[in-house]
Amino acid sequence: GGEGLTLAGGPLAVIAGLGTLALLTGCGSSGVPATTQSTPARTATTTSANVAAPPAGIATATTPAATPVRRAPRIRRAGTVGILTGKVVAVDPGHDGGNGSHPDLINRSVPAGGFSKACDTAGTATLSGYTEAEFNFDVALRLAAILRHEGARVVLTRSSNNGVGPCVNERAAIGNRAHADAAISIHADSFAPSGHGFHVIEPGPVPGFNEAIVAPSSQLGAILRDQMAQMSGLTPSNYLGHDGIDVRTDLGGLNLSKIPKVFLENGNMQNPHDAALQTDAAWRERLAHVIADALTRYLERP
């Protein structure tokens, strides 16, 4: 998930291919609970007609159908040539494929906005071994291609899935240096298998660091939440946040950002329904269009 779960000796690195996987309880949990502003969990789901059917044999009992949080129009803007000409978007695919092999590098402390935390973590994986780092990078590349087609200049925080890092402070700095109009960090979460759905993490105010971006980031987050609830096939999280939104002050990538930025947790990799979507290339393409549409709506607002 986000910036990882900190244990006594450093962040928990979840590595695929080792049989049973440790579960991260809140993507980006950092051991700084006093500054976390997570809201109570509430189940909120999309109608079953908008939920992509998982492959045969995949259990769906943990993903009940209900009413969406707020109705949003169908995807219609993403992919329009030139619509974002002159705009700059920072796309941050969380983690990196080599992080798990270099604990000495990703466990070192870096500034995170008034405190220090680990450089990064390895992220999580589905039970079949599809890693979050690979998922994040795949979605980010698809998203970048759509945004560039629309005329935006896209800045990626990493260019491959076989490196290490960058650290969370440098991820924020990349968007800041580009003077991006908006930034999004792409992730997937890890929780008990009964947990399902997406959530958008918005920055809470950290005095002296990010107060100027809190309001516009909240606007971006609301647009993204609405589009995800209506169009992604994922439901708003039933285990973290409120109506698909979580506000936090313990994530360096948000605390150090000088540009409007949110994290997007695209489902729980331990949940059968969510994992079936995450491992489906066609769904990842659709997800990229949903995210691009939300970014376009935000960047086109008056």
Contacts in CASP RR format, 6 or more apart in sequence:
PFRMAT RR
TARGET T0000
AUTHOR 0000-0000-0000
METHOD contacts of the structure
MODEL  1
GGEGLTLAGGPLAVIAGLGTLALLTGCGSSGVPATTQSTPARTATTTSAN
VAAPPAGIATATTPAATPVRRAPRIRRAGTVGILTGKVVAVDPGHDGGNG
SHPDLINRSVPAGGFSKACDTAGTATLSGYTEAEFNFDVALRLAAILRHE
GARVVLTRSSNNGVGPCVNERAAIGNRAHADAAISIHADSFAPSGHGFHV
IEPGPVPGFNEAIVAPSSQLGAILRDQMAQMSGLTPSNYLGHDGIDVRTD
LGGLNLSKIPKVFLENGNMQNPHDAALQTDAAWRERLAHVIADALTRYLE
RP
1 24 0 8 1.000
1 26 0 8 1.000
1 27 0 8 1.000
1 28 0 8 1.000
1 94 0 8 1.000
1 95 0 8 1.000
1 121 0 8 1.000
1 123 0 8 1.000
1 124 0 8 1.000
1 132 0 8 1.000
1 187 0 8 1.000
1 188 0 8 1.000
1 189 0 8 1.000
1 190 0 8 1.000
1 265 0 8 1.000
2 27 0 8 1.000
2 28 0 8 1.000
2 94 0 8 1.000
2 95 0 8 1.000
2 121 0 8 1.000
2 123 0 8 1.000
2 185 0 8 1.000
2 187 0 8 1.000
2 189 0 8 1.000
2 201 0 8 1.000
2 251 0 8 1.000
2 263 0 8 1.000
2 265 0 8 1.000
3 11 0 8 1.000
3 28 0 8 1.000
3 30 0 8 1.000
3 112 0 8 1.000
3 117 0 8 1.000
3 118 0 8 1.000
3 120 0 8 1.000
3 121 0 8 1.000
3 168 0 8 1.000
3 251 0 8 1.000
3 252 0 8 1.000
3 253 0 8 1.000
4 11 0 8 1.000
4 12 0 8 1.000
4 24 0 8 1.000
4 27 0 8 1.000
4 28 0 8 1.000
4 29 0 8 1.000
4 30 0 8 1.000
4 118 0 8 1.000
4 120 0 8 1.000
4 121 0 8 1.000
4 123 0 8 1.000
5 11 0 8 1.000
5 12 0 8 1.000
5 24 0 8 1.000
5 25 0 8 1.000
5 26 0 8 1.000
5 28 0 8 1.000
5 29 0 8 1.000
5 30 0 8 1.000
5 121 0 8 1.000
6 12 0 8 1.000
6 29 0 8 1.000
6 30 0 8 1.000
6 31 0 8 1.000
6 117 0 8 1.000
6 118 0 8 1.000
9 107 0 8 1.000
10 107 0 8 1.000
10 118 0 8 1.000
11 106 0 8 1.000
11 107 0 8 1.000
11 117 0 8 1.000
11 118 0 8 1.000
11 120 0 8 1.000
11 121 0 8 1.000
12 22 0 8 1.000
12 24 0 8 1.000
12 121 0 8 1.000
13 99 0 8 1.000
13 100 0 8 1.000
13 103 0 8 1.000
13 106 0 8 1.000
13 121 0 8 1.000
13 122 0 8 1.000
13 123 0 8 1.000
14 21 0 8 1.000
14 22 0 8 1.000
14 24 0 8 1.000
14 121 0 8 1.000
14 122 0 8 1.000
14 123 0 8 1.000
14 124 0 8 1.000
14 125 0 8 1.000
14 132 0 8 1.000
14 190 0 8 1.000
15 100 0 8 1.000
15 122 0 8 1.000
15 125 0 8 1.000
16 125 0 8 1.000
16 126 0 8 1.000
16 129 0 8 1.000
16 130 0 8 1.000
16 131 0 8 1.000
17 125 0 8 1.000
17 129 0 8 1.000
21 124 0 8 1.000
21 125 0 8 1.000
21 127 0 8 1.000
21 190 0 8 1.000
21 270 0 8 1.000
23 124 0 8 1.000
23 190 0 8 1.000
23 191 0 8 1.000
23 192 0 8 1.000
23 270 0 8 1.000
24 123 0 8 1.000
24 124 0 8 1.000
24 189 0 8 1.000
24 190 0 8 1.000
24 191 0 8 1.000
25 190 0 8 1.000
25 191 0 8 1.000
26 189 0 8 1.000
26 190 0 8 1.000
26 191 0 8 1.000
26 240 0 8 1.000
27 187 0 8 1.000
27 188 0 8 1.000
27 189 0 8 1.000
27 190 0 8 1.000
27 201 0 8 1.000
27 263 0 8 1.000
27 265 0 8 1.000
28 248 0 8 1.000
28 250 0 8 1.000
28 251 0 8 1.000
29 36 0 8 1.000
29 250 0 8 1.000
30 112 0 8 1.000
30 117 0 8 1.000
30 118 0 8 1.000
30 250 0 8 1.000
30 251 0 8 1.000
31 250 0 8 1.000
32 115 0 8 1.000
32 117 0 8 1.000
32 250 0 8 1.000
33 250 0 8 1.000
35 115 0 8 1.000
35 206 0 8 1.000
35 249 0 8 1.000
35 250 0 8 1.000
36 248 0 8 1.000
36 249 0 8 1.000
36 250 0 8 1.000
37 204 0 8 1.000
37 247 0 8 1.000
37 248 0 8 1.000
37 249 0 8 1.000
38 240 0 8 1.000
38 241 0 8 1.000
38 246 0 8 1.000
38 247 0 8 1.000
38 248 0 8 1.000
39 241 0 8 1.000
39 242 0 8 1.000
39 245 0 8 1.000
39 246 0 8 1.000
39 247 0 8 1.000
40 241 0 8 1.000
40 242 0 8 1.000
41 237 0 8 1.000
41 238 0 8 1.000
41 239 0 8 1.000
41 240 0 8 1.000
41 241 0 8 1.000
41 242 0 8 1.000
42 236 0 8 1.000
42 238 0 8 1.000
42 241 0 8 1.000
42 242 0 8 1.000
42 243 0 8 1.000
43 64 0 8 1.000
43 66 0 8 1.000
43 235 0 8 1.000
43 236 0 8 1.000
43 238 0 8 1.000
44 66 0 8 1.000
44 67 0 8 1.000
44 68 0 8 1.000
44 69 0 8 1.000
44 229 0 8 1.000
44 235 0 8 1.000
44 236 0 8 1.000
44 238 0 8 1.000
44 243 0 8 1.000
44 244 0 8 1.000
45 51 0 8 1.000
45 63 0 8 1.000
45 64 0 8 1.000
45 65 0 8 1.000
45 66 0 8 1.000
45 67 0 8 1.000
45 68 0 8 1.000
45 235 0 8 1.000
45 236 0 8 1.000
45 238 0 8 1.000
46 65 0 8 1.000
46 66 0 8 1.000
46 68 0 8 1.000
46 229 0 8 1.000
46 230 0 8 1.000
46 232 0 8 1.000
46 233 0 8 1.000
46 234 0 8 1.000
46 235 0 8 1.000
47 65 0 8 1.000
47 66 0 8 1.000
47 67 0 8 1.000
47 68 0 8 1.000
48 65 0 8 1.000
50 68 0 8 1.000
50 230 0 8 1.000
50 231 0 8 1.000
50 233 0 8 1.000
51 63 0 8 1.000
51 65 0 8 1.000
51 233 0 8 1.000
51 235 0 8 1.000
52 233 0 8 1.000
52 277 0 8 1.000
52 280 0 8 1.000
52 283 0 8 1.000
52 286 0 8 1.000
54 60 0 8 1.000
54 272 0 8 1.000
54 273 0 8 1.000
54 276 0 8 1.000
54 277 0 8 1.000
55 276 0 8 1.000
55 280 0 8 1.000
58 272 0 8 1.000
58 273 0 8 1.000
58 276 0 8 1.000
59 272 0 8 1.000
59 273 0 8 1.000
60 272 0 8 1.000
60 273 0 8 1.000
62 193 0 8 1.000
62 194 0 8 1.000
62 195 0 8 1.000
62 196 0 8 1.000
62 271 0 8 1.000
62 272 0 8 1.000
62 273 0 8 1.000
63 196 0 8 1.000
63 197 0 8 1.000
63 235 0 8 1.000
63 271 0 8 1.000
63 273 0 8 1.000
63 274 0 8 1.000
66 235 0 8 1.000
68 229 0 8 1.000
68 230 0 8 1.000
69 225 0 8 1.000
69 226 0 8 1.000
69 229 0 8 1.000
69 236 0 8 1.000
69 243 0 8 1.000
69 244 0 8 1.000
70 225 0 8 1.000
70 226 0 8 1.000
70 229 0 8 1.000
70 230 0 8 1.000
71 226 0 8 1.000
71 230 0 8 1.000
72 226 0 8 1.000
72 227 0 8 1.000
72 229 0 8 1.000
72 230 0 8 1.000
72 231 0 8 1.000
73 230 0 8 1.000
74 230 0 8 1.000
74 231 0 8 1.000
75 227 0 8 1.000
75 231 0 8 1.000
75 289 0 8 1.000
75 290 0 8 1.000
75 293 0 8 1.000
76 293 0 8 1.000
77 83 0 8 1.000
77 293 0 8 1.000
77 296 0 8 1.000
77 297 0 8 1.000
77 300 0 8 1.000
78 146 0 8 1.000
78 150 0 8 1.000
78 289 0 8 1.000
78 290 0 8 1.000
78 292 0 8 1.000
78 293 0 8 1.000
78 296 0 8 1.000
79 146 0 8 1.000
79 149 0 8 1.000
79 150 0 8 1.000
79 289 0 8 1.000
79 292 0 8 1.000
80 150 0 8 1.000
80 296 0 8 1.000
81 149 0 8 1.000
81 150 0 8 1.000
81 151 0 8 1.000
82 149 0 8 1.000
82 150 0 8 1.000
82 151 0 8 1.000
83 150 0 8 1.000
83 151 0 8 1.000
83 296 0 8 1.000
83 300 0 8 1.000
84 147 0 8 1.000
84 150 0 8 1.000
84 151 0 8 1.000
84 152 0 8 1.000
84 296 0 8 1.000
84 299 0 8 1.000
85 150 0 8 1.000
85 151 0 8 1.000
85 152 0 8 1.000
86 151 0 8 1.000
86 152 0 8 1.000
86 153 0 8 1.000
87 151 0 8 1.000
87 152 0 8 1.000
87 153 0 8 1.000
87 181 0 8 1.000
87 182 0 8 1.000
87 299 0 8 1.000
88 152 0 8 1.000
88 153 0 8 1.000
88 154 0 8 1.000
88 155 0 8 1.000
88 178 0 8 1.000
88 179 0 8 1.000
88 180 0 8 1.000
88 181 0 8 1.000
89 147 0 8 1.000
89 152 0 8 1.000
89 153 0 8 1.000
89 154 0 8 1.000
89 155 0 8 1.000
89 180 0 8 1.000
89 181 0 8 1.000
89 182 0 8 1.000
89 183 0 8 1.000
89 184 0 8 1.000
89 295 0 8 1.000
89 299 0 8 1.000
90 154 0 8 1.000
90 155 0 8 1.000
90 157 0 8 1.000
90 174 0 8 1.000
90 175 0 8 1.000
90 178 0 8 1.000
90 180 0 8 1.000
90 182 0 8 1.000
90 183 0 8 1.000
90 184 0 8 1.000
90 259 0 8 1.000
90 261 0 8 1.000
91 140 0 8 1.000
91 143 0 8 1.000
91 144 0 8 1.000
91 147 0 8 1.000
91 154 0 8 1.000
91 155 0 8 1.000
91 156 0 8 1.000
91 157 0 8 1.000
91 183 0 8 1.000
91 184 0 8 1.000
91 186 0 8 1.000
92 140 0 8 1.000
92 156 0 8 1.000
92 157 0 8 1.000
92 171 0 8 1.000
92 174 0 8 1.000
92 183 0 8 1.000
92 184 0 8 1.000
92 185 0 8 1.000
92 186 0 8 1.000
92 253 0 8 1.000
93 133 0 8 1.000
93 136 0 8 1.000
93 137 0 8 1.000
93 139 0 8 1.000
93 140 0 8 1.000
93 141 0 8 1.000
93 156 0 8 1.000
93 157 0 8 1.000
93 158 0 8 1.000
93 161 0 8 1.000
93 185 0 8 1.000
93 186 0 8 1.000
94 123 0 8 1.000
94 132 0 8 1.000
94 133 0 8 1.000
94 136 0 8 1.000
94 137 0 8 1.000
94 157 0 8 1.000
94 158 0 8 1.000
94 171 0 8 1.000
94 185 0 8 1.000
94 186 0 8 1.000
94 187 0 8 1.000
95 120 0 8 1.000
95 121 0 8 1.000
95 122 0 8 1.000
95 123 0 8 1.000
95 132 0 8 1.000
95 133 0 8 1.000
95 136 0 8 1.000
95 165 0 8 1.000
95 187 0 8 1.000
96 120 0 8 1.000
96 133 0 8 1.000
96 158 0 8 1.000
96 160 0 8 1.000
96 161 0 8 1.000
96 162 0 8 1.000
96 163 0 8 1.000
96 164 0 8 1.000
96 165 0 8 1.000
97 122 0 8 1.000
97 131 0 8 1.000
97 133 0 8 1.000
97 134 0 8 1.000
97 161 0 8 1.000
97 162 0 8 1.000
97 163 0 8 1.000
97 164 0 8 1.000
98 122 0 8 1.000
98 133 0 8 1.000
98 161 0 8 1.000
98 162 0 8 1.000
98 163 0 8 1.000
98 164 0 8 1.000
99 105 0 8 1.000
99 106 0 8 1.000
99 120 0 8 1.000
99 121 0 8 1.000
99 122 0 8 1.000
99 123 0 8 1.000
99 133 0 8 1.000
99 163 0 8 1.000
99 164 0 8 1.000
99 165 0 8 1.000
100 106 0 8 1.000
100 122 0 8 1.000
101 164 0 8 1.000
102 164 0 8 1.000
105 119 0 8 1.000
105 164 0 8 1.000
105 165 0 8 1.000
106 118 0 8 1.000
106 119 0 8 1.000
106 120 0 8 1.000
106 121 0 8 1.000
106 122 0 8 1.000
106 164 0 8 1.000
106 165 0 8 1.000
106 167 0 8 1.000
107 118 0 8 1.000
107 119 0 8 1.000
108 118 0 8 1.000
108 119 0 8 1.000
108 167 0 8 1.000
109 116 0 8 1.000
109 117 0 8 1.000
109 118 0 8 1.000
109 119 0 8 1.000
110 116 0 8 1.000
110 117 0 8 1.000
110 118 0 8 1.000
110 119 0 8 1.000
110 167 0 8 1.000
110 168 0 8 1.000
110 169 0 8 1.000
110 170 0 8 1.000
111 169 0 8 1.000
111 252 0 8 1.000
111 256 0 8 1.000
112 168 0 8 1.000
112 169 0 8 1.000
112 250 0 8 1.000
112 251 0 8 1.000
112 252 0 8 1.000
112 253 0 8 1.000
112 255 0 8 1.000
112 256 0 8 1.000
113 206 0 8 1.000
113 209 0 8 1.000
113 252 0 8 1.000
113 255 0 8 1.000
113 256 0 8 1.000
114 206 0 8 1.000
114 209 0 8 1.000
114 255 0 8 1.000
117 168 0 8 1.000
117 250 0 8 1.000
117 252 0 8 1.000
119 165 0 8 1.000
119 167 0 8 1.000
119 168 0 8 1.000
120 164 0 8 1.000
120 165 0 8 1.000
120 166 0 8 1.000
120 167 0 8 1.000
120 168 0 8 1.000
122 133 0 8 1.000
123 131 0 8 1.000
123 132 0 8 1.000
123 133 0 8 1.000
123 190 0 8 1.000
124 131 0 8 1.000
124 132 0 8 1.000
124 188 0 8 1.000
124 189 0 8 1.000
124 190 0 8 1.000
124 269 0 8 1.000
124 270 0 8 1.000
125 131 0 8 1.000
125 132 0 8 1.000
125 269 0 8 1.000
126 269 0 8 1.000
126 270 0 8 1.000
126 275 0 8 1.000
126 278 0 8 1.000
126 279 0 8 1.000
127 270 0 8 1.000
127 275 0 8 1.000
128 275 0 8 1.000
128 279 0 8 1.000
130 269 0 8 1.000
130 275 0 8 1.000
130 278 0 8 1.000
130 279 0 8 1.000
132 187 0 8 1.000
132 188 0 8 1.000
132 190 0 8 1.000
132 269 0 8 1.000
133 161 0 8 1.000
134 161 0 8 1.000
135 188 0 8 1.000
135 266 0 8 1.000
135 269 0 8 1.000
135 278 0 8 1.000
135 284 0 8 1.000
136 186 0 8 1.000
136 187 0 8 1.000
136 188 0 8 1.000
137 158 0 8 1.000
137 160 0 8 1.000
137 161 0 8 1.000
138 281 0 8 1.000
138 284 0 8 1.000
139 186 0 8 1.000
139 266 0 8 1.000
139 284 0 8 1.000
139 287 0 8 1.000
139 288 0 8 1.000
139 291 0 8 1.000
140 156 0 8 1.000
140 186 0 8 1.000
142 284 0 8 1.000
142 285 0 8 1.000
142 287 0 8 1.000
142 288 0 8 1.000
143 184 0 8 1.000
143 186 0 8 1.000
143 288 0 8 1.000
143 291 0 8 1.000
143 292 0 8 1.000
144 154 0 8 1.000
144 156 0 8 1.000
145 288 0 8 1.000
146 288 0 8 1.000
146 289 0 8 1.000
146 292 0 8 1.000
147 154 0 8 1.000
147 292 0 8 1.000
147 295 0 8 1.000
148 154 0 8 1.000
150 292 0 8 1.000
150 296 0 8 1.000
152 299 0 8 1.000
153 178 0 8 1.000
155 174 0 8 1.000
155 175 0 8 1.000
155 178 0 8 1.000
155 180 0 8 1.000
157 166 0 8 1.000
157 170 0 8 1.000
157 171 0 8 1.000
157 174 0 8 1.000
157 175 0 8 1.000
158 165 0 8 1.000
158 166 0 8 1.000
166 174 0 8 1.000
168 251 0 8 1.000
168 252 0 8 1.000
168 253 0 8 1.000
168 256 0 8 1.000
169 252 0 8 1.000
169 253 0 8 1.000
169 256 0 8 1.000
171 185 0 8 1.000
171 253 0 8 1.000
172 252 0 8 1.000
172 253 0 8 1.000
172 254 0 8 1.000
172 255 0 8 1.000
172 256 0 8 1.000
172 257 0 8 1.000
172 258 0 8 1.000
172 261 0 8 1.000
173 256 0 8 1.000
175 183 0 8 1.000
175 257 0 8 1.000
175 259 0 8 1.000
176 256 0 8 1.000
176 257 0 8 1.000
176 258 0 8 1.000
176 259 0 8 1.000
179 259 0 8 1.000
180 259 0 8 1.000
181 259 0 8 1.000
181 260 0 8 1.000
181 299 0 8 1.000
182 220 0 8 1.000
182 259 0 8 1.000
182 260 0 8 1.000
182 261 0 8 1.000
182 295 0 8 1.000
182 298 0 8 1.000
182 299 0 8 1.000
183 257 0 8 1.000
183 259 0 8 1.000
183 260 0 8 1.000
183 261 0 8 1.000
183 262 0 8 1.000
184 220 0 8 1.000
184 224 0 8 1.000
184 261 0 8 1.000
184 262 0 8 1.000
184 263 0 8 1.000
184 264 0 8 1.000
184 291 0 8 1.000
184 295 0 8 1.000
185 253 0 8 1.000
185 261 0 8 1.000
185 262 0 8 1.000
185 263 0 8 1.000
185 264 0 8 1.000
186 264 0 8 1.000
186 266 0 8 1.000
186 291 0 8 1.000
187 263 0 8 1.000
187 264 0 8 1.000
187 265 0 8 1.000
187 266 0 8 1.000
188 265 0 8 1.000
188 266 0 8 1.000
188 267 0 8 1.000
188 268 0 8 1.000
188 269 0 8 1.000
188 274 0 8 1.000
188 278 0 8 1.000
189 199 0 8 1.000
189 237 0 8 1.000
189 240 0 8 1.000
189 265 0 8 1.000
189 266 0 8 1.000
189 267 0 8 1.000
189 268 0 8 1.000
189 269 0 8 1.000
190 268 0 8 1.000
190 269 0 8 1.000
190 270 0 8 1.000
191 239 0 8 1.000
191 240 0 8 1.000
191 268 0 8 1.000
191 270 0 8 1.000
191 271 0 8 1.000
192 239 0 8 1.000
192 270 0 8 1.000
193 268 0 8 1.000
193 270 0 8 1.000
193 271 0 8 1.000
193 272 0 8 1.000
194 239 0 8 1.000
194 271 0 8 1.000
195 237 0 8 1.000
195 238 0 8 1.000
195 239 0 8 1.000
195 268 0 8 1.000
195 270 0 8 1.000
195 271 0 8 1.000
196 234 0 8 1.000
196 235 0 8 1.000
196 237 0 8 1.000
196 238 0 8 1.000
196 239 0 8 1.000
196 267 0 8 1.000
196 268 0 8 1.000
196 271 0 8 1.000
196 273 0 8 1.000
196 274 0 8 1.000
197 234 0 8 1.000
197 235 0 8 1.000
197 236 0 8 1.000
197 237 0 8 1.000
197 238 0 8 1.000
197 267 0 8 1.000
197 268 0 8 1.000
197 271 0 8 1.000
197 274 0 8 1.000
198 228 0 8 1.000
198 232 0 8 1.000
198 234 0 8 1.000
198 235 0 8 1.000
198 236 0 8 1.000
198 237 0 8 1.000
198 244 0 8 1.000
198 264 0 8 1.000
198 265 0 8 1.000
198 266 0 8 1.000
198 267 0 8 1.000
199 236 0 8 1.000
199 237 0 8 1.000
199 240 0 8 1.000
199 241 0 8 1.000
199 244 0 8 1.000
199 245 0 8 1.000
199 246 0 8 1.000
199 265 0 8 1.000
200 221 0 8 1.000
200 224 0 8 1.000
200 225 0 8 1.000
200 228 0 8 1.000
200 244 0 8 1.000
200 245 0 8 1.000
200 246 0 8 1.000
200 262 0 8 1.000
200 263 0 8 1.000
200 264 0 8 1.000
200 265 0 8 1.000
201 246 0 8 1.000
201 247 0 8 1.000
201 248 0 8 1.000
201 251 0 8 1.000
201 254 0 8 1.000
201 262 0 8 1.000
201 263 0 8 1.000
201 264 0 8 1.000
201 265 0 8 1.000
202 214 0 8 1.000
202 217 0 8 1.000
202 218 0 8 1.000
202 221 0 8 1.000
202 245 0 8 1.000
202 246 0 8 1.000
202 247 0 8 1.000
202 248 0 8 1.000
202 254 0 8 1.000
202 262 0 8 1.000
203 210 0 8 1.000
203 213 0 8 1.000
203 214 0 8 1.000
203 217 0 8 1.000
203 247 0 8 1.000
203 248 0 8 1.000
203 249 0 8 1.000
203 251 0 8 1.000
203 254 0 8 1.000
203 255 0 8 1.000
203 257 0 8 1.000
203 261 0 8 1.000
203 262 0 8 1.000
204 210 0 8 1.000
204 214 0 8 1.000
204 247 0 8 1.000
204 248 0 8 1.000
204 249 0 8 1.000
204 254 0 8 1.000
205 211 0 8 1.000
205 214 0 8 1.000
205 249 0 8 1.000
206 249 0 8 1.000
206 255 0 8 1.000
209 255 0 8 1.000
209 256 0 8 1.000
210 254 0 8 1.000
210 255 0 8 1.000
210 256 0 8 1.000
210 257 0 8 1.000
210 258 0 8 1.000
212 258 0 8 1.000
213 257 0 8 1.000
213 258 0 8 1.000
213 259 0 8 1.000
213 260 0 8 1.000
213 261 0 8 1.000
216 260 0 8 1.000
217 254 0 8 1.000
217 257 0 8 1.000
217 260 0 8 1.000
217 261 0 8 1.000
217 262 0 8 1.000
219 260 0 8 1.000
219 298 0 8 1.000
219 301 0 8 1.000
220 260 0 8 1.000
220 261 0 8 1.000
220 262 0 8 1.000
220 294 0 8 1.000
220 295 0 8 1.000
220 298 0 8 1.000
221 245 0 8 1.000
221 262 0 8 1.000
221 294 0 8 1.000
222 245 0 8 1.000
223 294 0 8 1.000
223 297 0 8 1.000
223 298 0 8 1.000
224 262 0 8 1.000
224 264 0 8 1.000
224 291 0 8 1.000
224 294 0 8 1.000
224 295 0 8 1.000
224 298 0 8 1.000
225 236 0 8 1.000
225 243 0 8 1.000
225 244 0 8 1.000
225 245 0 8 1.000
226 294 0 8 1.000
227 290 0 8 1.000
227 291 0 8 1.000
227 293 0 8 1.000
227 294 0 8 1.000
227 297 0 8 1.000
228 234 0 8 1.000
228 236 0 8 1.000
228 244 0 8 1.000
228 264 0 8 1.000
228 290 0 8 1.000
228 291 0 8 1.000
228 294 0 8 1.000
229 235 0 8 1.000
229 236 0 8 1.000
229 244 0 8 1.000
231 286 0 8 1.000
231 290 0 8 1.000
231 293 0 8 1.000
232 266 0 8 1.000
232 286 0 8 1.000
232 287 0 8 1.000
232 290 0 8 1.000
233 277 0 8 1.000
233 283 0 8 1.000
234 266 0 8 1.000
234 267 0 8 1.000
234 274 0 8 1.000
234 277 0 8 1.000
236 243 0 8 1.000
236 244 0 8 1.000
237 244 0 8 1.000
237 246 0 8 1.000
237 265 0 8 1.000
237 267 0 8 1.000
237 268 0 8 1.000
239 268 0 8 1.000
240 246 0 8 1.000
240 265 0 8 1.000
248 254 0 8 1.000
249 255 0 8 1.000
251 263 0 8 1.000
253 261 0 8 1.000
254 261 0 8 1.000
254 262 0 8 1.000
254 263 0 8 1.000
260 298 0 8 1.000
264 291 0 8 1.000
266 278 0 8 1.000
266 287 0 8 1.000
267 274 0 8 1.000
267 277 0 8 1.000
267 278 0 8 1.000
268 274 0 8 1.000
268 275 0 8 1.000
269 275 0 8 1.000
269 278 0 8 1.000
277 283 0 8 1.000
278 284 0 8 1.000
END
